Amino acid sequence: MIFVEFVESHGVLCLSIEGHAETAPKGEDLICAAASTLAYTAAYSMEKLSEEGKFKDNGEFLAQLEPGDCLLVC
């Protein structure tokens, strides 16, 4: 199962995605592929927004993307 948590606290946004859909063999799971695509798209978007200075306080963000685990903080 894929677990997604989005939390905002004191101006800090955190998106956490973890787990596997387990609907097909590893490397063939379309649901996992879709979740991964969305995670990478969100990380890329955060990087571009940071470069454009759209985040307050220096526009720093954290992106950790691992198989079955994603953490994005800005």
Residue, then its C-alpha position, 0 to 999 in steps of 0.5 A: m500500500i502507498f501512504v501519502e501524508f501532506v502536512e503544513s506547520h508554521g510555514v513549512l510544507c512536508l510531503s511524504i510518500e512511502g510504500h508499494a502498491e504491490t499490484a504487479p511484480k517489482g518493475e512492472d507496477l503501474i500504480c507505483a510508476a504513477a506515484s513515482t512520476l508524481a513525486y518526481t514532478a513535485a520535486y522538480s517543480m519545487e526546484k524550479l520554484s526555489e530557483e525563481g525565488k518563490f519560497k520565502d527565507n532563501g527558498e531552500f527545500l529538501a528532496q529525498l527520493e528513494p525506491g518506495d520512499c519520498l520526502l519533500v520539505c519546503 
